[in-house]
Amino acid sequence: MPNQLTKNRVFELDALRGLALFMMFLHHFIFDLRYIFGLDVFAWQESWWFINLLRPLFLNVFLVVSGISSSFSRSNTRRGLRLLGVSVGITIISIVLSRLSGSDYYVLFNVLHLLALGTLLYAGLDSPRLHLKEPVLQAVLLFSSIVIIYLGGLVTDLNQLFAGHYLTLPLGILPDTRPGMADYLPLLPWLGFFLAGTLIGRIVYPARTTAFPQAPEALLKSTRPLEFLGRNSLVFYALHQPVLIGLLSALRALGWL
């Protein structure tokens, strides 16, 4: 039987986030091999099913679970500011490395930027100063997520109607002249899935405890590696690309790639 600590931990969310993160790491690995190191491999990542089905699936899982986790936290402002600091740091590092290497690998707005702004937005909506009653807050989250996801479907049309600027780049409305971007993830429609996660968290996890308190010990043991990855997602996500590129660069220098 699971002990009290395991019963109270929301292991399913950690495991799902860890799984989504692992699949995102695999995506970045094959992306690096094909587009940064120029190997003629993994061409299927340009296929319709990968671009429109598989990649969005794991992004959605990661964002929804992140939203649910934010609904548990009582320190979202601090978490959001920390995420913002890390994401800005990644942008600065990517600009410096791109300039030094002469390559286009600018991380101008990725999933960490999105999570930072989403967490801060949710912190504002859930603030005691705003003092929204629970049904009102849930209605605001539902309406906001639907509108943002809907607007995401209009991004292509918006790019044709409006001249993009770097200030609109986070929304998905891109400037005509821009450097090559890596790991780009705009607010439209993806912020909507994060906010949907916060709503799910408030409805499904009102007590902030696992929905599966009687999960067998064998299942809990099998998910621990993914849980560890999910609980430390910020560190792993911030470090995985420098580590991947460093390892692949070393393999190329040795003539093994």
C-alpha positions in Angstrom: 0.0 0.0 0.0 1.3 3.5 -0.8 2.4 5.5 2.3 0.8 8.8 3.3 3.5 10.9 1.5 2.8 9.2 -1.8 -0.9 9.3 -1.3 -0.8 13.1 -0.9 1.6 13.8 -3.7 -0.1 14.5 -7.1 2.2 12.0 -8.8 0.1 11.8 -11.9 0.8 15.5 -12.8 4.5 15.2 -12.2 4.6 12.1 -14.4 2.6 13.6 -17.2 4.7 16.7 -17.2 7.9 14.6 -17.1 6.7 12.5 -20.1 5.8 15.6 -22.1 9.2 17.2 -21.2 11.0 14.0 -22.3 9.2 14.0 -25.6 10.1 17.7 -26.1 13.7 16.9 -25.4 13.6 14.2 -28.1 12.1 16.7 -30.5 14.9 19.2 -29.8 17.5 16.4 -30.2 16.3 15.5 -33.7 15.8 19.2 -34.6 19.4 19.9 -33.6 20.7 17.0 -35.7 18.8 18.0 -38.8 18.7 21.8 -38.7 21.7 22.9 -36.7 24.2 20.1 -37.5 22.9 19.6 -41.1 22.5 15.9 -41.0 20.0 14.4 -43.5 18.0 12.5 -40.9 14.6 12.6 -39.3 12.9 14.3 -42.3 9.5 13.1 -40.9 9.5 16.0 -38.4 8.5 18.1 -41.4 5.4 15.9 -42.0 1.9 17.0 -41.5 1.2 14.5 -38.7 4.2 15.6 -36.7 3.6 19.4 -37.0 -0.1 19.3 -36.5 -0.7 16.3 -34.3 2.3 14.9 -32.3 4.1 18.1 -31.4 0.9 20.0 -30.4 -0.2 17.0 -28.3 2.9 17.0 -26.0 2.9 20.8 -25.9 -0.7 20.8 -24.8 -0.1 18.2 -22.1 2.9 20.2 -20.7 1.0 23.5 -20.7 -2.2 22.1 -19.2 -0.3 20.3 -16.5 1.7 23.4 -15.8 -1.6 25.3 -15.5 -3.0 22.8 -13.1 0.2 23.0 -11.0 -0.1 26.8 -10.9 -3.6 26.4 -9.5 -2.0 24.6 -6.5 0.6 27.3 -5.8 0.2 30.1 -3.3 3.3 31.9 -4.6 2.6 32.3 -8.4 3.9 35.9 -8.5 7.3 34.8 -7.2 7.3 31.7 -9.5 6.3 33.9 -12.5 9.1 36.4 -11.9 11.6 33.6 -11.5 10.5 32.1 -14.8 10.6 35.5 -16.4 14.2 36.0 -15.2 15.3 32.6 -16.5 13.5 33.1 -19.9 15.1 36.5 -20.4 18.5 35.0 -19.5 18.0 32.3 -22.2 17.1 35.0 -24.7 20.3 37.0 -24.0 22.5 33.9 -24.1 20.9 32.8 -27.4 21.6 36.2 -28.9 25.2 36.2 -27.8 25.8 32.7 -29.0 24.1 33.4 -32.3 26.3 36.5 -32.9 29.5 34.7 -31.9 28.8 31.6 -34.0 27.2 33.4 -37.0 24.2 31.2 -36.9 20.5 32.0 -36.4 19.5 30.4 -33.2 17.6 33.2 -31.4 15.3 32.1 -28.6 13.1 35.2 -28.6 9.9 33.7 -27.1 9.6 30.1 -26.1 7.6 28.0 -23.7 9.4 29.5 -20.6 8.4 33.0 -21.7 4.9 31.9 -22.1 4.7 30.1 -18.7 6.2 33.2 -17.1 3.5 35.5 -18.5 0.8 33.0 -18.0 1.7 32.4 -14.3 1.9 36.2 -13.7 -1.5 36.6 -15.4 -3.1 33.9 -13.3 -1.5 35.3 -10.1 -3.2 38.6 -10.9 -6.6 37.0 -11.5 -6.3 34.9 -8.3 -5.0 37.8 -6.2 -6.7 38.6 -2.9 -6.7 42.2 -4.0 -9.0 41.4 -7.0 -11.0 39.1 -4.7 -12.9 37.3 -7.4 -15.4 34.8 -6.1 -14.8 31.2 -7.2 -17.6 31.0 -9.8 -16.5 34.3 -11.3 -12.9 33.4 -11.5 -13.7 30.1 -13.1 -15.9 31.9 -15.7 -13.1 34.4 -16.4 -10.6 31.5 -16.9 -13.0 29.6 -19.2 -13.8 32.7 -21.3 -10.2 33.7 -21.6 -8.9 30.3 -22.6 -11.6 29.9 -25.3 -11.0 33.4 -26.7 -7.2 33.0 -26.8 -7.4 29.6 -28.4 -9.9 30.9 -31.0 -7.7 33.9 -31.8 -4.8 31.4 -32.2 -6.7 30.0 -35.2 -6.7 33.5 -36.8 -2.9 34.1 -36.4 -2.3 33.4 -40.1 -5.0 36.0 -41.1 -3.7 38.5 -38.6 -0.2 38.2 -40.0 -1.6 39.1 -43.4 -3.7 42.0 -42.1 -1.2 43.7 -39.8 2.4 44.7 -40.2 4.2 42.7 -37.5 6.6 44.2 -35.0 9.0 42.8 -32.4 6.4 43.9 -29.8 3.7 41.7 -31.4 6.1 38.7 -31.9 5.0 37.1 -28.5 1.4 37.1 -29.9 2.4 35.3 -33.1 2.2 38.3 -35.3 5.7 38.3 -36.8 7.8 41.2 -38.2 8.7 40.8 -41.9 12.4 41.1 -41.1 13.5 38.9 -38.2 16.3 36.5 -37.5 15.9 32.8 -37.5 14.1 31.7 -34.3 14.4 28.5 -32.4 11.9 27.0 -30.0 9.3 29.7 -30.8 6.0 29.4 -29.0 3.6 32.4 -29.2 0.9 33.3 -26.7 -1.8 32.7 -29.3 -3.2 30.0 -29.0 -0.9 28.3 -26.4 -1.6 30.6 -23.5 -5.2 29.4 -23.7 -4.2 25.8 -22.9 -2.3 27.0 -19.9 -5.3 28.9 -18.6 -7.5 25.9 -19.3 -5.2 24.0 -17.0 -5.6 26.4 -14.2 -9.4 26.0 -14.5 -9.1 22.2 -14.6 -6.9 22.4 -11.5 -9.5 24.4 -9.6 -12.3 22.1 -10.5 -10.7 18.6 -10.5 -8.1 19.2 -7.7 -9.8 21.5 -5.1 -8.0 19.8 -2.2 -4.7 19.9 -4.1 -4.1 16.2 -3.6 -3.8 13.3 -6.0 -6.9 12.0 -7.8 -5.6 8.5 -7.4 -4.8 8.0 -3.6 -5.1 4.2 -3.9 -2.6 3.9 -6.8 -0.6 0.6 -6.5 3.0 0.9 -5.3 4.2 -0.8 -8.5 2.7 2.1 -10.6 4.2 4.7 -8.2 7.7 3.1 -8.5 7.5 2.9 -12.3 6.6 6.6 -12.7 9.3 8.0 -10.3 11.8 8.8 -13.1 9.2 10.8 -14.9 8.0 12.4 -11.7 11.6 13.5 -10.9 11.9 15.1 -14.4 8.5 16.8 -14.0 9.2 18.2 -10.5 12.4 19.7 -11.8 11.2 20.8 -15.2 12.5 24.4 -15.0 16.1 23.2 -14.4 16.0 20.5 -17.0 14.3 22.7 -19.7 16.7 25.6 -19.1 19.8 23.3 -19.4 18.9 20.6 -21.9 19.6 22.5 -25.1 23.1 23.8 -24.1 23.9 20.3 -23.0 22.6 18.7 -26.2 24.4 21.2 -28.4 27.6 20.8 -26.4 27.5 17.0 -26.6 26.7 17.0 -30.3 29.5 19.6 -31.0 32.0 17.4 -29.1 30.9 14.4 -31.2 31.4 16.4 -34.4 34.8 17.6 -33.3 35.8 14.0 -32.7 34.5 13.0 -36.1 31.8 10.8 -34.8 28.9 13.0 -36.2 
